[in-house]
Amino acid sequence: MSAKTDHLPAPLTDPDCDLRDFAFMPLDAARVLDSDLFALTNGEEFKCAFALWCKAWLQIPAGSLPNDDRVLAFLSGAGARWKRVKPMALRGFVECSDGRLYHSVVCEKANEAWAKKQSFRDRSRKGNEKRWGAAKESNSESLKDTNGIAKGLLEPPKGQRTEDSIEDAGASSIARAGEDQPKGDYVFAGRTIKLNQADFDRWRTSYHAIGDLRAELQALDDWFDSPAGRAKRDRWFHVTSSSLGRKHQELLAAPAAAGEAPRDLSDVISQRRREEQEFRQRQGLA
């Protein structure tokens, strides 16, 4: 922690707090209508403030924003008028020790939603462990021949998903599904990060602003060998996705802040597909 930030408060939400799959953001109507912001702002200032609340909800960590006027001008929709509306639009945001801006009320709601999300995952995991664990235990003897040699692996009934895919319909299941595949099925196989074709394509589409996804993944894979990275290896999928998400948002904001038109998504996807096809041909995979 630098001398410039060691006096600042700690971040108001968990570093891994990711609510991008929570499209609904709670709004305390009475609290908003009774606030100084509602009383003191004009229409444009309030519009920008509200836009930043919504953008902060979908950032990682949830409830925060990058402390960069160029990015904030883009996220708020104010553009060149950002300096004029900034004091009121950022009312309620405070800078924390990680250098980002946090809104106390948005973070309060984000922490409640994050706790519910974690609780739901824990209940799902325990339920799946109980369900499939009991099935494996009851069938363990039937999986052995007369000499006690295991004959095969227990599979769930046809048409049902496996324990790994049931536990989390989001990122966790994707990570485990990739880890269960033979190495030959990976299109990116680092020491920590391992992605199959489907997951790689999904990230390439979601984070289309990143020009060289492989290079970014390699840099993150190298980071997981550092002392700080090793502590997060067990959550490599979520940490990697969060990092790519932040990079993607920064790259999207940069041309807009400079007055350039953002690239069309379909053009970006087509280019990524051509690059991937060329890579696979060079590697003898296509």
SULGIMO-V398936 format. One record per backbone hydrogen bond with DSSP energy under -1.0 kcal/mol. CO is the residue of the C=O (numbers start at 1). NH is the residue of the N-H. Records with the same first field share a line. If there is no record, write none. Layout:
CO->NH ; NH
This chain:
2->6
5->8
9->97
14->17
17->62
19->22
27->29
28->32
29->33
30->34
32->35
35->39
36->40
37->41
42->46
43->47
44->48
45->49
46->50
47->51
48->52
49->53
50->54
51->55
52->56
53->57
54->58
56->59 ; 63
61->64
63->103
65->101
66->68
68->72
69->73
70->74
71->75
72->76
73->79
78->81
79->82
81->85
82->86
85->89
86->90
88->91
90->93
92->104
94->102
96->99
100->96
101->65
102->94
103->107
104->108
105->109
106->110
107->111
108->112
109->113
110->114
111->115
112->116
113->117
114->118
115->119
116->120
117->121
118->122
119->123
120->124
121->125
122->126
123->127
124->128
125->129
126->130
127->131
128->132
129->133
130->134
131->135
132->136
133->137
134->138
135->139
141->144
143->151
145->148
149->145
157->160
162->166
163->167
170->174
171->175
172->176
173->177
174->178
175->179
176->180
178->181
182->185
183->186
188->195
193->190
195->187 ; 188
196->200
197->201
198->202
199->203
200->204
201->205
202->206
203->207
207->210
212->216
213->217
214->218
215->219
216->220
217->221
218->222
219->223
220->224
222->225
223->226
226->230
229->232
230->233
232->235
233->236
235->239
236->240
237->241
238->242
239->243
240->244
241->245
242->246
243->247
244->248
245->249
246->250
247->251
248->252
249->253
250->254
253->257
254->258
255->260
256->259
264->268
265->269
266->270
267->271
268->272
269->273
270->274
271->275
272->276
273->277
274->278
275->279
276->280
277->281
278->282
279->283
280->285
